[in-house]
Amino acid sequence: MPYISSKQKTIRQMYTQPYFLSRYNKLIASIPTILVGIALLALGIVVDYLNTSQQEKELRDIVNDQLSTIRAKLEGNINSNIHLVQGLTAVIAEEPKLTQERFASITRHLFQRHSKLSSIGAAPDLVIRYVYPVEGNEAVIGLDYRKLTDQYEAIKSAIKTGEHILIGPINLVQGGQGFIVRLPVYTDLHKENEDRFWGMVSAVIDMDKLYQDSGLYGKELKIDIAIRGKDALGKHGEIFFGPEKIFTSNPEVMNVTLPYGSWQLAAIPKGGWAKNSEEVLLFRAVLIFIGLLILLPFIVLSNTQKKKQDSDTRLRGLFELSPIGIALNDYETGEFIEINNALLAPTGYTHEEFLKLSYWDVTPIEFFDDEAMQLECLERIGRYGPYEKEYIRKNGERYPVLLRGMLMHDMTGRKLIWSMIEDISKRKHYETALKESQKKYQRLVENIGDNFVIYSHRVQTGEVLYVSNGFETVFGISKEEILSKNWAEVIHWNPESLELAQRYVTGMAAKEIEFIQFEIHFTHPDGAQRTIHVSSHPAIDESGKVMAIEGIVEDITERKQIESELVTARNEAERANKAKSEFLSNMSHELRTPMNAILGFSQLMQLDNQLSSRNKGYADEIVKAGEHLLELINDILDLAKIESGRIDMSLEPVIIGPVIEESLDLMAAIAKKNDIQILSYGAIDATVIADRVRLKQIILNLLSNAIKYNRKDGNVKINITSIDKKYVKIAFTDTGTGIPEAMQQDLFQPFNRLEANKKAIEGTGIGLALTKRLIEQMNGTISVVSKVDIGSTFTITLPLSPVALQETLDNNQAEVDMQPQELSGTVKPTILCIEDNPANLTLIAQILKQRPVNFISAHIPTLGIELAQTHHPDVILLDINMPNMDGYQVLSILKQDPELKATPVIAVTAKATQNEIEQGLAAGFNDYVTKPLDVKHFLKCIDHYLTNVEHL
C-alpha cells in the first residue's frame, strides 16, 4: 500500500468534510432566527385576529341593518295588498251574485298608485268568472282551479282552514310571472253547512313592482340578497330571488313573516365577505414591518453563516451529479484529491484505488509532452484546455477524453487543479458513423441514375457549385465544363424556358417561393430537343440569407414522347369510334329500308283472306324470319351503343309485375309450342329503378333462352324477392340441359354461343352480353348458377325504388281492328305520303287500303310540298332521309304555311335510335313511326289522327 503523508490526509479531509457541512448543522445555525420568528408570528396572529373580528362585526351590522329594512318593506307591501283584497272578499260575501261590471267597479278602486296588484280574479265554485282588468287577462277566464294539479292541494287547505295563502312566484296563465294571493269567500259565516263556501278570490301581485318598491333593485344597496321559501314554505322552499350561493356564503339571515307561512332572506356584502379589507391589509402591513425590523438582525446573521454552507452544498451537488467527470488534483504531485462518479465510471477503478493515482498514471506516455504544455499554460494564465488526449483504464484499454481546467488555491495557499474531464467515446463513435453515412450518401447521390441530376448553384452569379454524375448523360456536357460556370450560359436553353427558370430563381432568392416544380426545354449537343422536370428550392444559412439554389433534374423526354403517342392513339380511337357510330347509324337505316318492304308486304299477305292456307303459311314464315332478323340487327346495334357509351337510359320507378306479365304474353306462343310451362311468383308488386323498355328487353331475352335451351315438357320459374329492402332479385330457373362449369366464365362474352350451333338453335350469341351491359347500366347485376342435366338459374338484381309508383300504367294494349272501319264524316279523309323509295310507297298504299281514305303520294320533297298545299291532306306521312331536301326541311316549310300548320305530320323513317326519335319529336313531328313498319301499330297511329277528323 502506498504511503500517504499526514499533510496529504489533511488536504483530503479539508475537501471532503469541513467544506461540506451537513444539513443538520445548517439547521442548528438557524435555530435562534427561527425561534424569534415563531414568537413574532404568534403575536402577530393574535393581534390580527382581534382586529379582523372587530372589522367583521362592523360589516355584519351594516348588512343586518339593510336587510332589516328590506324585510320590513316586503312585509308591509305584501300585507297592505292582502288587506285590499280582503275588503273585496267582504263585498262579494254580501253580493255573491254580482256581475262582471259590478266586479270591475268594485276592484277598480283597489288599483291605486301604491298598489302592487296587476290583476284580480274571482272564481265562484273554483272557476274564474270575473277578472279585472280584463284586457291582457282573457286567458284566465274559465280557468278551473281543480285542474291546477300543482296548486289544488294548497287551495283545498285554504278552503278547509278559511285562511288565505300566498303562492309564487309562478308562471301566469296570462303570461309573465307573479305572486298570487288566494282568499276563500264564504257567503254566510254563521251557518254550518256545505253550501256556505262561495269560491276563491285570487289577486296577482306584480313581482317586479314588489321587488322595486321593497328596495331589492335599489342601486344604493351595498349587499347581495337571495330569497327562498317559494309558496311561503320558509327555509324549506325553493330559492326564487338572487344567487343560490348566497345561502352557502355565511350570510345574515332573516324571516319575512307572511299571513300564512314565511320567506327567508339571506344577505352578504356586495361581492362577498371581504377577506382582507384595506384597513386589515394596512394593519397587517404594519405588523409585518415591525416584525421584520425585529427579525432583520437575526436574519442577516443567519444568512451570513449559511452562505458558505449553501455554496458548498451546491458545489457538492454539481460535483456528484455532473454527467462530466470532475477532479481535484495537487498541482505539484498530480495526485487526485477528489473525483466524482462520472470520472470514475469508465476507468474500471474503485474510488479508493483511483485516489491513490496521479494524472500521470492514467495518461499514455505519448501525451506527456502535451500535458507539460498544458501545465505551462495553466501556470501562465491560470487555466488550460480544452484539449483532447486519452486515459488508460484499469484493464489497460484506452478511451478518449476532453479536458479543461483552472488553477485555484486552498485556504493555506496550496495550488490545486480543478479539471473537467469529459468521456468523448460516444462522440467519437458518432463522428465516425456520420462520416461513414456521408460517404454512403455521397455514393447514393453520385449513382442516383443516368436520368437524374442533383445540382446546386449560387443565387447571384449562377455559378454551378455541384452536379451529380448523371449530368453528362442528360445534358451531353461534362461536369468540368459546367462547374464554376453560369448555368444559364453553358446549356442551350430554349428562350421561353430560360426566362421561366430565371423568374423562378428570382422568386426563390426573394424568399417568395419555398419550393417549385416545373418543366423546361433545351437543345442537346446532338441537336435533339429534350425536356427536363426540375424540382428546386432555396438553400438558406443560419442567418436566414439565401446562399444557393438546390434541386434535382429528371430527363422526361422519353416519357413526354410516350404521353404524346398515347394522346395520338386516343384521338385515333375516338375517330375510329366516331366512324363506327356513323357506320352503325347508316347501317341501321340501310338495313331497315329493305326490311320495311319484306315485313310490310308479308304482313299484308297475312291479312289477305283470299290467300290459300299454304301461301298464308309461307307469309307467316317470312314474317317470323323477318322479325327474327330485325331482332338480331337491333341486338347488334344495341351492343355497339353500349360499348361506345352512347345508349340512353331513362331510369325511373317501374313495377315488376306488369313488365313480367307483358313478357309472358309475348312468349306464351313459343312456350306452348315447346310444351314449356312458365310460372311466376313472389313480390310482383315490387318497384325498381330501371329503364322500363330495357328491363322488358332483358326479361324477354332471359325467358327466350330459358325456353330455347329447355327440354320438352320442361318448366321455367320466375321468382321475385326483396334483398335487405334495398334490392329486388329476379331469378329465372329452367329445367334445361345446364351449362358446364368450364364454359360459364365465357357466358357473357359477345358472339359466344357455347355450342348452341350444334343444337340447331338460332341466335347471334350476343343476347347475354347485351343483357349484362344493360343490367350494369341500370346499377344492377346478373349471375348464373348451372348444373349439367339439371338446369340453370339466371339471377338479376336491381335497386329497389324508395317510393312506390302512384299509378300503374295499363300495359294491356288493345288489339287493332284489322278490318276496314268507317271514320266520322261523309267524305273520305286524305293522306299524303312523301317517300323517295318506290317499294315503301307501294307498301304504305297497300296498308292504307285497310282504311277508307284517299291516298296520294310524292316521290320527291318538292312535289310533296306542292301536293300538300293543293289538297290540304288530313294527315301527312313524311320520310326523313331523302335526297336534296331532308324531312326536317320539308317539315319546317309545311309548318310555316298557315293552312298546313295544324295538319298532323307523322315521321315514317328507318332512323330508329332513341336519340333520332327524340330529335324528330322535338323538331315538331306529331308522331314517329320506325321502319320496318309494324302494320298493326301503324294503322293504330293512323286511326288516332283520323278519328276526330270531320269533313263538310
Beta strands, then each sheet from edge to edge (+ up, - down):
strand 1: 117-124
strand 2: 130-132
strand 3: 165-171
strand 4: 177-186
strand 5: 197-206
strand 6: 223-228
strand 7: 239-241
strand 8: 252-257
strand 9: 262-269
strand 10: 325-330
strand 11: 336-339
strand 12: 383-392
strand 13: 398-409
strand 14: 415-423
strand 15: 452-458
strand 16: 464-467
strand 17: 516-523
strand 18: 529-540
strand 19: 546-555
strand 20: 652-655
strand 21: 677-682
strand 22: 687-690
strand 23: 715-723
strand 24: 727-734
strand 25: 781-787
strand 26: 791-799
strand 27: 830-834
strand 28: 854-858
strand 29: 875-878
strand 30: 905-909
strand 31: 927-930
sheet 1: 2+ 1- 5+ 4- 3+
sheet 2: 7+ 6- 9+ 8-
sheet 3: 11+ 10- 14+ 13- 12+
sheet 4: 16+ 15- 19+ 18- 17+
sheet 5: 20+ 22-
sheet 6: 21+ 23+ 24- 26+ 25-
sheet 7: 28+ 27+ 29+ 30+ 31+
end
